[in-house]
Amino acid sequence: MDLSEKVRALPDRPGVYLLKDAAGAPLYIGKALSLYKRVQTYFSDREPHSDRIAAMVGQVADLEFILTQTELEALILESNLVKERQPKYNVILKDDKHYPFLRLDVTDPFPMVTVARRIADDGALYFGPYVPATAMWNVLALANKTFPLRKCPSIQGRTRCLEYHLGRCLAPCEGLVDEAQYREIVDQVRLFLDGKNHDLGRVLERQMREAAERLEFERAARLRDQLASLRQAMEAQRAISARGEDQDAFGAAHAGREAQVQALIVRGGRIIGREAFGFEGAAADVPGLLAGLLKQFYLRRQDLPRQILVSEMPEDAALIAEWLSGRAGRRVEIHLPQRGRKAHLLEMALANAREVLAQSLRSAQGRERALQELQEALGLPVLPLRIEAYDISNTQGALAVGSMVLFEDGAPKKSGYKRFRIKTVPGPDDFGMLREVLGRRLGKAEEQPPPDLILIDGGRGQLNVGLQVAEELKIEGLPMVSLAKEQELIFHPDREAPIALAEGSRARHLLQQVRDEAHRFGLAYHRKLRGQAGLRSLLDEIPGVGAGRRRQLLRRFGSLRRLREARRRSGAWAACRRRWRRRSTPT
């Protein structure tokens, strides 16, 4: 049975479908209330697809399905299969080995806190996962410092406990504590690892008072020290709410094909952690991305919050909330707040996501991806590691200048910037000025290596000027495009229609950055010349100022604005001197 026959034969029932490539590897795993209707959408011409989905459908060679009784069962099965098989086009969180847990084996009469890489069905309690792992080590160090649980892996055959004599263990190996007393400490550790520090603080304070009333001063002092350590840790956590809610806030920021999601973890009204996730390819589909993230994020977690705050409502939000409520044994809500404390918390998560996204776009790896996108979009023969951009600045033809900026490896190289005074074009002729600038630069191509791409600020007309200059100078194979400001359209020599890159894509962001830098550099030079011209005009009108003094003043100040600022400073200084003299003069 071929693929089209399999698609037509799918049942109209809930289940999970697996789309596979020619080698049998899973490309995408999804769930559906109706397998027939859902899978049909991938192969229907009436359904518009994103570039990512279109690329995936082009690789599908086979499919498999698993029937379930309900859509909720399909969602749970989908989450487990995605976690196990990690298909290429699903939202995948990394393997649990990157996300450590803290394990407290409550089945042991004298448990200790240990590090675990995977959750096992062994009756123990698991807290986490912790991202990054340094957060887990900080929590573990604080737990070991604050609570006198045993530290040694085994208590069998031990007769002397060094940790006990250092005041960091109750020494169950020496029989110095019974199970009931030890269980009190275990309950405190559970509250601490659950992030319920307010509740734990009240318990410790009550136990400290009771110990003092019974004249158990050593125990009271130990509880006092635990309480002090706890309060110190709580001061490092930002308070979000006095109501002590348990919430997770997911803020998603995206640009082009990349997205960053930041999750703020709030327990007992305090932020106790932050987790970050980066995605490529599914960025534009934020509801689908968040749905996949939530399913994978909570699949192995046990500390489920009562509320999940999101910057956009995910797909299947009600179904995911129902699944999480069943796991938690209480109601779990997915909410998109519009105002108040919850909206403020979500805005914090969004701000973190936007900043991480901006850093990623500026990073070396991000610049490399931008160059790769640009090469693909423009059909360049090589990666455009060296880009030159040109712009013209003038005021009705007066004081006309040209600018050239250089970007290497996607970053500005200011030592390669050049500026040009227009010498041969008398009036407001931008095309003629551009021709002069390009001719002067390309006519001396032997002085520096040729660029991998020339970017001209303008439209089709400016591009044609550049192509004519290259032809006159017999320069072949020099990639050249222009970028128009109005609609950010790219004009290409080999394409009749302009190219419109996706808004927010890395390639578009890079071209805008290069173009804007050329404009800024040229405009700064033009303004400098205007300032010098104004100052020269003013100095020409002052009797007694000769040519030599005018040159000195021009070199010293450079513009009327700087001269006025100097006059204001000197006037203020003179006024201070006069006031000082009046106060110093004896009466």
C-alpha positions as a printed NumPy array, in Angstrom:
array([[  0.   ,   0.   ,   0.   ],
       [  1.521,   3.336,  -1.053],
       [  1.436,   6.539,   1.002],
       [ -1.648,   8.073,  -0.62 ],
       [ -3.629,   4.87 ,  -0.019],
       [ -2.529,   4.806,   3.621],
       [ -3.665,   8.405,   4.077],
       [ -7.093,   7.668,   2.549],
       [ -7.449,   4.539,   4.707],
       [ -6.863,   6.296,   8.035],
       [ -9.758,   5.87 ,  10.504],
       [-11.88 ,   8.802,  11.665],
       [-10.94 ,   8.148,  15.309],
       [ -8.611,   9.589,  17.976],
       [ -5.005,   8.495,  17.948],
       [ -1.37 ,   9.271,  17.278],
       [  0.223,   9.398,  13.82 ],
       [  3.912,   9.021,  12.922],
       [  5.156,  10.501,   9.637],
       [  8.367,   8.774,   8.464],
       [ 11.044,   9.362,   5.832],
       [ 12.292,   6.857,   3.263],
       [ 14.661,   5.301,   5.808],
       [ 11.829,   4.739,   8.304],
       [ 13.019,   7.434,  10.722],
       [ 10.197,   9.462,  12.311],
       [  9.91 ,  13.016,  10.971],
       [  6.931,  14.129,  13.051],
       [  4.667,  12.626,  15.704],
       [  1.296,  14.192,  16.361],
       [ -2.063,  13.473,  17.965],
       [ -5.528,  13.997,  16.554],
       [ -9.162,  13.72 ,  17.476],
       [ -9.652,  12.391,  13.934],
       [ -6.599,  10.804,  12.367],
       [ -8.166,  10.907,   8.896],
       [ -9.005,  14.624,   8.958],
       [ -5.752,  15.732,  10.583],
       [ -3.307,  13.851,   8.356],
       [ -5.261,  14.851,   5.232],
       [ -4.365,  18.504,   5.896],
       [ -0.668,  17.8  ,   5.302],
       [ -1.297,  16.542,   1.769],
       [ -4.064,  18.943,   0.727],
       [ -3.314,  21.803,  -1.669],
       [ -6.078,  23.83 ,  -0.02 ],
       [ -4.141,  24.077,   3.237],
       [ -1.294,  26.66 ,   3.225],
       [  1.845,  25.369,   4.938],
       [  4.776,  27.113,   6.559],
       [  8.235,  26.58 ,   5.048],
       [  9.039,  24.155,   7.855],
       [  5.942,  21.999,   7.328],
       [  6.35 ,  22.109,   3.548],
       [  9.941,  20.879,   3.907],
       [  8.768,  18.065,   6.196],
       [  5.909,  16.944,   3.903],
       [  8.358,  16.725,   1.008],
       [ 10.306,  14.062,   2.925],
       [  7.349,  11.913,   4.079],
       [  7.499,   8.43 ,   2.55 ],
       [  5.448,   6.402,   5.041],
       [  3.137,   6.756,   8.017],
       [  2.065,   4.753,  11.034],
       [ -0.782,   5.28 ,  13.505],
       [ -1.877,   4.123,  16.955],
       [ -5.558,   4.326,  17.963],
       [ -6.607,   5.584,  21.405],
       [ -9.949,   5.864,  23.172],
       [ -9.823,   9.64 ,  23.728],
       [ -7.894,  12.675,  22.551],
       [ -6.41 ,  13.018,  26.061],
       [ -4.956,   9.507,  25.827],
       [ -3.568,  10.475,  22.406],
       [ -1.894,  13.552,  23.912],
       [ -0.203,  11.479,  26.646],
       [  0.95 ,   8.864,  24.144],
       [  2.208,  11.557,  21.758],
       [  4.277,  13.167,  24.537],
       [  5.892,   9.856,  25.47 ],
       [  6.649,   8.892,  21.87 ],
       [  8.168,  12.303,  21.11 ],
       [ 10.359,  11.995,  24.192],
       [ 11.438,   8.478,  23.231],
       [ 11.963,   8.815,  19.462],
       [ 12.851,  12.538,  19.151],
       [ 11.516,  13.154,  15.61 ],
       [ 13.201,  15.923,  13.625],
       [ 10.234,  18.281,  13.251],
       [  8.74 ,  18.088,  16.748],
       [  9.575,  20.472,  19.56 ],
       [ 12.211,  18.477,  21.425],
       [ 13.715,  19.205,  24.812],
       [ 17.129,  17.72 ,  25.371],
       [ 17.623,  14.372,  27.042],
       [ 17.251,  14.222,  30.811],
       [ 21.018,  13.738,  31.228],
       [ 21.258,  17.496,  30.737],
       [ 18.605,  18.137,  33.381],
       [ 19.628,  16.752,  36.783],
       [ 17.173,  16.062,  39.603],
       [ 17.517,  15.918,  43.375],
       [ 16.324,  12.6  ,  44.81 ],
       [ 14.987,  11.993,  48.325],
       [ 14.266,   8.312,  48.989],
       [ 11.431,   8.481,  51.515],
       [ 11.239,   4.66 ,  51.563],
       [ 14.59 ,   4.605,  53.399],
       [ 14.253,   5.05 ,  57.196],
       [ 17.196,   7.5  ,  57.09 ],
       [ 17.176,   9.062,  53.593],
       [ 19.738,  11.454,  52.154],
       [ 19.536,  13.937,  49.269],
       [ 21.325,  12.682,  46.154],
       [ 21.695,  13.695,  42.514],
       [ 19.8  ,  11.704,  39.874],
       [ 19.912,  11.939,  36.085],
       [ 16.709,  10.028,  35.426],
       [ 13.448,   9.456,  37.244],
       [ 12.831,   5.85 ,  38.291],
       [  9.601,   4.336,  39.569],
       [ 11.161,   3.479,  42.946],
       [  8.961,   5.342,  45.43 ],
       [ 11.518,   8.128,  45.924],
       [ 10.715,  11.825,  45.515],
       [ 12.396,  13.699,  42.63 ],
       [ 12.754,  17.464,  42.518],
       [ 13.693,  19.305,  39.348],
       [ 14.877,  19.14 ,  36.688],
       [ 17.349,  21.946,  37.32 ],
       [ 18.525,  24.046,  34.385],
       [ 21.338,  24.983,  34.477],
       [ 22.933,  22.283,  36.614],
       [ 24.672,  24.927,  38.749],
       [ 21.275,  25.784,  40.232],
       [ 20.933,  22.185,  41.433],
       [ 24.4  ,  22.187,  43.039],
       [ 23.584,  25.466,  44.823],
       [ 20.343,  24.005,  46.208],
       [ 22.112,  20.8  ,  47.272],
       [ 24.891,  22.727,  49.045],
       [ 22.334,  24.854,  50.899],
       [ 20.299,  21.761,  51.871],
       [ 23.397,  20.007,  53.226],
       [ 24.42 ,  23.134,  55.124],
       [ 20.976,  23.794,  56.589],
       [ 19.612,  20.311,  57.355],
       [ 21.567,  17.624,  59.28 ],
       [ 20.702,  14.687,  57.015],
       [ 23.257,  11.934,  56.586],
       [ 25.921,  12.502,  53.926],
       [ 27.533,   9.034,  53.692],
       [ 26.098,   6.606,  51.069],
       [ 25.705,   3.783,  53.604],
       [ 25.318,   3.669,  57.381],
       [ 25.988,  -0.069,  57.672],
       [ 29.125,  -0.927,  59.613],
       [ 29.971,   2.674,  60.539],
       [ 30.826,   3.408,  64.183],
       [ 32.071,   6.988,  63.974],
       [ 30.499,   9.909,  62.081],
       [ 32.788,  12.854,  61.345],
       [ 29.862,  14.917,  59.965],
       [ 28.108,  14.538,  63.322],
       [ 31.079,  15.959,  65.213],
       [ 31.113,  18.884,  62.739],
       [ 27.432,  19.507,  63.506],
       [ 26.204,  18.573,  60.005],
       [ 24.561,  15.177,  60.634],
       [ 22.322,  13.53 ,  63.242],
       [ 24.488,  10.356,  63.076],
       [ 21.931,   7.576,  62.42 ],
       [ 24.967,   5.342,  61.824],
       [ 25.89 ,   5.7  ,  65.534],
       [ 22.286,   5.25 ,  66.661],
       [ 22.12 ,   8.813,  68.013],
       [ 18.747,   9.605,  66.402],
       [ 15.568,   7.576,  66.028],
       [ 13.403,   7.393,  62.921],
       [ 10.733,   9.767,  64.264],
       [ 13.242,  12.534,  65.003],
       [ 14.953,  12.009,  61.656],
       [ 11.588,  12.103,  59.866],
       [ 11.031,  15.658,  61.167],
       [ 14.163,  16.77 ,  59.328],
       [ 13.079,  14.877,  56.196],
       [  9.737,  16.726,  56.229],
       [ 11.611,  20.046,  56.459],
       [ 13.813,  19.092,  53.522],
       [ 10.711,  18.232,  51.463],
       [  9.254,  21.68 ,  52.121],
       [ 12.582,  23.279,  51.195],
       [ 12.983,  21.366,  47.928],
       [  9.355,  22.079,  47.051],
       [ 10.144,  25.794,  47.345],
       [  7.729,  26.218,  50.277],
       [ 10.199,  28.243,  52.296],
       [  7.562,  30.354,  54.06 ],
       [  5.882,  27.218,  55.425],
       [  9.271,  25.803,  56.394],
       [ 10.241,  29.05 ,  58.125],
       [  7.107,  28.888,  60.294],
       [  7.815,  25.24 ,  61.186],
       [ 11.43 ,  25.967,  62.16 ],
       [ 10.438,  29.012,  64.204],
       [  7.779,  27.033,  66.112],
       [ 10.17 ,  24.15 ,  66.78 ],
       [ 12.864,  26.582,  67.962],
       [ 10.507,  28.186,  70.506],
       [  9.311,  24.795,  71.735],
       [ 12.91 ,  23.586,  72.167],
       [ 13.815,  26.726,  74.103],
       [ 10.781,  26.321,  76.389],
       [ 11.899,  22.733,  77.118],
       [ 15.4  ,  24.076,  77.86 ],
       [ 16.823,  22.114,  74.901],
       [ 19.194,  24.93 ,  74.088],
       [ 21.499,  22.991,  71.758],
       [ 18.568,  21.932,  69.576],
       [ 17.13 ,  25.455,  69.697],
       [ 20.496,  26.873,  68.572],
       [ 20.672,  24.397,  65.696],
       [ 17.144,  25.34 ,  64.595],
       [ 18.068,  29.018,  64.881],
       [ 21.023,  28.468,  62.531],
       [ 18.827,  26.579,  60.063],
       [ 16.301,  29.397,  60.146],
       [ 19.049,  31.973,  59.52 ],
       [ 20.348,  30.017,  56.497],
       [ 16.817,  29.699,  55.146],
       [ 16.104,  33.421,  55.507],
       [ 19.381,  34.237,  53.79 ],
       [ 18.35 ,  32.051,  50.854],
       [ 14.889,  33.64 ,  50.755],
       [ 16.416,  37.115,  50.581],
       [ 18.181,  36.084,  47.36 ],
       [ 14.831,  35.14 ,  45.82 ],
       [ 12.634,  37.892,  44.478],
       [  9.193,  38.081,  46.058],
       [  6.433,  38.188,  43.449],
       [  3.339,  37.697,  45.568],
       [  2.442,  37.765,  49.225],
       [ -0.236,  35.144,  48.56 ],
       [  2.309,  32.369,  48.111],
       [  1.111,  31.065,  44.724],
       [  2.803,  28.299,  42.768],
       [  3.108,  29.503,  39.167],
       [  5.232,  28.967,  36.081],
       [  5.431,  31.83 ,  33.554],
       [  6.479,  31.119,  29.95 ],
       [  7.443,  34.099,  27.79 ],
       [  8.172,  33.422,  24.096],
       [ 10.02 ,  35.87 ,  21.813],
       [ 10.704,  35.082,  18.151],
       [ 12.401,  36.629,  15.135],
       [ 12.408,  34.976,  11.75 ],
       [ 13.133,  31.275,  12.202],
       [ 14.412,  31.491,  15.783],
       [ 12.547,  31.613,  19.086],
       [ 13.596,  31.851,  22.699],
       [ 11.346,  30.82 ,  25.597],
       [ 12.092,  31.776,  29.184],
       [ 10.282,  30.082,  32.086],
       [ 10.178,  31.696,  35.533],
       [  9.468,  29.161,  38.278],
       [  7.543,  30.609,  41.232],
       [  6.939,  28.614,  44.391],
       [  5.395,  30.07 ,  47.507],
       [  5.184,  33.478,  45.813],
       [  8.938,  33.667,  45.146],
       [ 10.98 ,  33.142,  42.007],
       [ 13.136,  30.121,  42.73 ],
       [ 14.471,  29.414,  39.24 ],
       [ 14.633,  30.305,  35.589],
       [ 14.856,  27.944,  32.632],
       [ 15.674,  28.838,  29.029],
       [ 14.879,  27.067,  25.746],
       [ 15.994,  27.977,  22.232],
       [ 14.308,  26.778,  19.043],
       [ 15.051,  26.988,  15.326],
       [ 12.568,  26.53 ,  12.519],
       [  9.265,  26.585,  14.448],
       [  9.585,  30.164,  15.643],
       [  6.656,  31.688,  13.731],
       [  4.212,  29.081,  15.104],
       [  4.392,  30.201,  18.735],
       [  1.121,  28.487,  19.825],
       [  2.351,  25.169,  18.421],
       [  5.816,  25.69 ,  19.869],
       [  4.432,  26.402,  23.345],
       [  2.136,  23.372,  23.16 ],
       [  5.051,  21.086,  22.337],
       [  7.225,  22.71 ,  25.002],
       [  4.632,  22.37 ,  27.784],
       [  3.989,  18.72 ,  26.996],
       [  7.683,  17.857,  27.068],
       [  8.509,  20.145,  29.993],
       [  5.9  ,  18.658,  32.346],
       [  6.149,  15.069,  31.148],
       [  8.733,  14.137,  33.799],
       [  8.157,  16.85 ,  36.408],
       [  6.394,  16.177,  39.665],
       [  6.206,  19.673,  41.159],
       [  3.313,  20.89 ,  39.02 ],
       [  2.116,  24.468,  39.644],
       [ -1.474,  25.511,  40.054],
       [ -1.201,  28.085,  37.267],
       [  0.809,  28.209,  34.037],
       [  1.071,  31.709,  32.586],
       [  1.822,  32.009,  28.862],
       [  2.531,  34.932,  26.529],
       [  0.389,  33.282,  23.819],
       [ -2.268,  30.63 ,  24.285],
       [ -0.818,  27.281,  23.154],
       [ -2.592,  24.83 ,  20.909],
       [ -4.745,  22.335,  22.821],
       [ -4.48 ,  24.472,  25.982],
       [ -7.634,  22.975,  27.527],
       [ -6.469,  19.431,  26.782],
       [ -3.   ,  20.051,  28.233],
       [ -4.56 ,  21.592,  31.358],
       [ -6.821,  18.534,  31.739],
       [ -3.825,  16.199,  31.436],
       [ -1.799,  18.153,  34.02 ],
       [ -4.77 ,  18.347,  36.391],
       [ -5.084,  14.578,  36.271],
       [ -1.384,  14.16 ,  37.049],
       [ -1.423,  16.704,  39.893],
       [ -4.674,  15.455,  41.455],
       [ -5.977,  19.032,  41.512],
       [ -6.864,  21.754,  39.069],
       [ -4.046,  23.177,  36.894],
       [ -4.903,  26.249,  34.803],
       [ -3.236,  27.677,  31.693],
       [ -3.813,  31.409,  31.666],
       [ -2.879,  34.426,  29.536],
       [ -3.053,  37.367,  31.985],
       [ -3.77 ,  40.876,  30.756],
       [ -3.166,  42.976,  33.868],
       [ -2.086,  42.821,  37.492],
       [  0.624,  40.796,  39.236],
       [  0.387,  37.835,  36.871],
       [  0.83 ,  40.053,  33.824],
       [  3.841,  41.642,  35.528],
       [  5.409,  38.225,  36.133],
       [  4.776,  37.206,  32.536],
       [  6.319,  40.461,  31.29 ],
       [  9.46 ,  39.605,  33.266],
       [  9.653,  36.246,  31.48 ],
       [  9.091,  37.963,  28.122],
       [ 11.786,  40.558,  28.827],
       [ 14.261,  37.768,  29.597],
       [ 13.289,  35.929,  26.394],
       [ 13.713,  39.082,  24.264],
       [ 17.131,  39.802,  25.754],
       [ 18.366,  36.228,  25.183],
       [ 17.027,  36.367,  21.619],
       [ 18.835,  39.67 ,  20.982],
       [ 22.071,  38.214,  22.361],
       [ 21.66 ,  35.147,  20.163],
       [ 21.129,  37.312,  17.074],
       [ 24.313,  39.225,  17.928],
       [ 26.398,  36.163,  18.74 ],
       [ 29.064,  34.731,  16.437],
       [ 26.962,  31.626,  15.871],
       [ 23.932,  33.792,  15.131],
       [ 25.905,  35.883,  12.636],
       [ 27.064,  32.725,  10.878],
       [ 23.478,  31.534,  10.541],
       [ 22.502,  34.978,   9.188],
       [ 25.23 ,  34.755,   6.548],
       [ 24.074,  31.268,   5.586],
       [ 20.47 ,  32.506,   5.255],
       [ 21.659,  35.452,   3.172],
       [ 23.697,  33.232,   0.854],
       [ 20.69 ,  30.979,   0.332],
       [ 18.218,  33.837,  -0.195],
       [ 20.392,  35.699,  -2.725],
       [ 21.876,  32.642,  -4.424],
       [ 25.439,  33.774,  -3.716],
       [ 28.299,  31.53 ,  -4.862],
       [ 30.135,  31.824,  -1.534],
       [ 29.282,  32.764,   2.033],
       [ 29.244,  36.619,   2.164],
       [ 31.936,  36.93 ,   4.813],
       [ 32.957,  40.373,   3.478],
       [ 30.128,  42.832,   2.76 ],
       [ 30.584,  46.436,   1.606],
       [ 27.675,  48.885,   1.786],
       [ 27.393,  52.316,   0.115],
       [ 25.228,  55.373,   0.812],
       [ 25.047,  59.008,  -0.356],
       [ 24.318,  61.997,   1.922],
       [ 23.768,  65.598,   0.776],
       [ 21.515,  68.613,   1.178],
       [ 20.106,  69.53 ,  -2.242],
       [ 23.464,  68.596,  -3.735],
       [ 25.469,  70.713,  -1.282],
       [ 28.3  ,  69.213,   0.763],
       [ 27.628,  65.837,  -0.851],
       [ 29.478,  62.857,   0.574],
       [ 29.556,  59.116,   0.045],
       [ 30.175,  56.435,   2.641],
       [ 31.384,  52.863,   2.54 ],
       [ 31.202,  50.532,   5.533],
       [ 32.688,  47.073,   5.79 ],
       [ 31.252,  44.052,   7.606],
       [ 33.423,  40.971,   8.067],
       [ 31.929,  37.737,   9.425],
       [ 28.654,  39.57 ,  10.   ],
       [ 30.183,  42.259,  12.265],
       [ 31.324,  45.838,  11.47 ],
       [ 35.051,  46.335,  10.797],
       [ 35.522,  50.064,  11.312],
       [ 39.131,  50.089,  10.15 ],
       [ 37.757,  49.349,   6.661],
       [ 35.25 ,  52.236,   6.606],
       [ 35.791,  54.946,   3.934],
       [ 34.214,  58.319,   3.282],
       [ 34.249,  60.277,   0.035],
       [ 33.827,  63.976,  -0.761],
       [ 31.947,  64.234,  -4.03 ],
       [ 34.19 ,  66.071,  -6.512],
       [ 32.743,  65.73 , -10.009],
       [ 28.958,  66.065,  -9.569],
       [ 27.839,  69.711,  -9.188],
       [ 24.117,  69.407,  -8.446],
       [ 21.602,  67.122,  -6.649],
       [ 22.299,  63.987,  -8.695],
       [ 22.327,  60.935,  -6.405],
       [ 22.942,  58.54 ,  -9.296],
       [ 25.937,  60.541, -10.483],
       [ 27.326,  60.74 ,  -6.939],
       [ 26.948,  56.994,  -6.468],
       [ 28.692,  56.412,  -9.794],
       [ 31.642,  58.546,  -8.647],
       [ 31.95 ,  56.798,  -5.275],
       [ 31.771,  53.276,  -6.72 ],
       [ 34.175,  54.21 ,  -9.502],
       [ 36.727,  55.55 ,  -7.021],
       [ 36.45 ,  52.445,  -4.83 ],
       [ 36.284,  49.742,  -7.493],
       [ 38.883,  51.505,  -9.628],
       [ 41.394,  50.783,  -6.847],
       [ 40.364,  47.181,  -6.263],
       [ 43.995,  46.114,  -5.993],
       [ 44.338,  48.04 ,  -2.698],
       [ 42.06 ,  45.66 ,  -0.792],
       [ 40.383,  42.309,  -1.47 ],
       [ 37.07 ,  42.371,  -3.373],
       [ 33.914,  41.932,  -1.273],
       [ 31.708,  38.861,  -1.378],
       [ 28.693,  41.175,  -1.653],
       [ 28.101,  44.865,  -2.387],
       [ 24.98 ,  46.365,  -0.825],
       [ 23.702,  49.707,  -2.155],
       [ 21.14 ,  51.81 ,  -0.326],
       [ 18.341,  52.35 ,  -2.851],
       [ 16.2  ,  50.662,  -5.445],
       [ 16.535,  49.26 ,  -8.944],
       [ 18.018,  52.523, -10.303],
       [ 20.889,  52.576,  -7.784],
       [ 21.597,  48.892,  -8.487],
       [ 21.791,  49.569, -12.242],
       [ 24.346,  52.326, -11.611],
       [ 26.509,  49.916,  -9.655],
       [ 26.267,  47.262, -12.373],
       [ 27.24 ,  49.812, -15.039],
       [ 30.314,  50.874, -13.053],
       [ 31.417,  47.234, -12.643],
       [ 30.906,  46.649, -16.385],
       [ 32.901,  49.762, -17.344],
       [ 35.755,  48.653, -15.107],
       [ 35.531,  45.105, -16.551],
       [ 34.879,  43.57 , -13.118],
       [ 33.035,  40.289, -13.528],
       [ 31.29 ,  38.054, -11.025],
       [ 30.95 ,  40.725,  -8.317],
       [ 27.682,  40.04 ,  -6.392],
       [ 25.688,  43.242,  -5.959],
       [ 22.201,  44.025,  -4.62 ],
       [ 20.317,  47.087,  -3.398],
       [ 17.976,  47.463,  -0.432],
       [ 15.099,  49.925,  -0.579],
       [ 14.048,  51.55 ,   2.692],
       [ 10.316,  51.842,   2.074],
       [  9.325,  48.165,   2.066],
       [ 12.747,  46.628,   2.749],
       [ 12.786,  45.031,  -0.709],
       [ 15.995,  43.593,  -2.156],
       [ 16.706,  44.196,  -5.856],
       [ 18.792,  41.477,  -7.509],
       [ 20.425,  41.692, -10.972],
       [ 19.135,  38.282, -12.059],
       [ 15.558,  38.603, -10.802],
       [ 12.796,  40.762, -12.204],
       [ 10.744,  40.861,  -9.02 ],
       [ 12.313,  42.208,  -5.807],
       [ 13.033,  39.796,  -2.964],
       [ 11.12 ,  40.21 ,   0.295],
       [ 12.841,  38.424,   3.164],
       [ 10.728,  37.291,   6.097],
       [ 10.282,  40.024,   8.668],
       [ 12.584,  39.363,  11.599],
       [ 14.729,  36.822,   9.724],
       [ 18.433,  36.817,  10.47 ],
       [ 19.335,  37.646,   6.862],
       [ 16.991,  40.637,   6.752],
       [ 18.205,  41.83 ,  10.143],
       [ 21.826,  41.662,   8.948],
       [ 21.157,  43.572,   5.701],
       [ 19.262,  46.271,   7.612],
       [ 22.115,  46.571,  10.091],
       [ 24.696,  46.955,   7.297],
       [ 22.557,  49.467,   5.354],
       [ 21.757,  51.527,   8.47 ],
       [ 25.436,  51.627,   9.47 ],
       [ 26.387,  52.989,   6.03 ],
       [ 23.676,  55.647,   6.37 ],
       [ 24.792,  56.586,   9.89 ],
       [ 28.456,  56.849,   8.898],
       [ 27.719,  59.002,   5.829],
       [ 25.277,  61.244,   7.68 ],
       [ 27.779,  61.846,  10.483],
       [ 30.39 ,  62.994,   7.935],
       [ 27.852,  65.206,   6.166],
       [ 26.849,  66.88 ,   9.444],
       [ 30.489,  67.454,  10.332],
       [ 31.059,  69.224,   7.012],
       [ 27.948,  71.346,   7.504],
       [ 29.166,  72.373,  10.955],
       [ 32.59 ,  73.297,   9.615],
       [ 31.006,  75.261,   6.774],
       [ 28.861,  77.234,   9.233],
       [ 31.825,  77.964,  11.467],
       [ 33.981,  79.025,   8.513],
       [ 31.203,  81.365,   7.355],
       [ 30.95 ,  82.906,  10.809],
       [ 34.729,  83.353,  11.13 ],
       [ 34.885,  84.999,   7.705],
       [ 32.602,  87.752,   9.037],
       [ 34.76 ,  88.56 ,  12.097],
       [ 37.188,  91.433,  11.488],
       [ 40.785,  90.76 ,  12.482],
       [ 40.592,  86.945,  12.201],
       [ 43.054,  85.909,   9.528],
       [ 43.443,  82.735,   7.556],
       [ 45.875,  81.184,  10.042],
       [ 43.643,  81.825,  13.057],
       [ 40.6  ,  80.515,  11.133],
       [ 42.448,  77.232,  10.456],
       [ 43.359,  76.954,  14.164],
       [ 39.745,  77.558,  15.265],
       [ 38.417,  75.081,  12.711],
       [ 40.838,  72.409,  13.898],
       [ 40.057,  73.176,  17.56 ],
       [ 36.242,  73.337,  17.421],
       [ 35.181,  71.932,  14.044],
       [ 31.594,  73.233,  14.187],
       [ 29.407,  76.075,  15.376],
       [ 27.786,  73.84 ,  17.986],
       [ 31.101,  73.008,  19.651],
       [ 32.115,  76.671,  19.53 ],
       [ 28.862,  77.727,  21.245],
       [ 29.321,  75.025,  23.907],
       [ 32.858,  76.284,  24.545],
       [ 31.549,  79.861,  24.852],
       [ 28.921,  78.731,  27.358],
       [ 31.516,  76.867,  29.413],
       [ 33.917,  79.798,  29.365],
       [ 31.078,  82.177,  30.293],
       [ 30.054,  79.988,  33.24 ],
       [ 33.692,  79.758,  34.376],
       [ 34.107,  83.526,  34.142],
       [ 30.943,  84.01 ,  36.231],
       [ 32.304,  81.639,  38.904],
       [ 35.58 ,  83.533,  39.   ],
       [ 33.75 ,  86.851,  39.437],
       [ 31.676,  85.456,  42.322],
       [ 34.8  ,  84.046,  43.974],
       [ 36.578,  87.359,  43.669],
       [ 33.655,  89.214,  45.25 ],
       [ 33.601,  86.807,  48.204],
       [ 37.384,  86.966,  48.601],
       [ 37.613,  90.744,  48.466],
       [ 37.905,  92.157,  52.038],
       [ 35.312,  94.735,  53.001]])
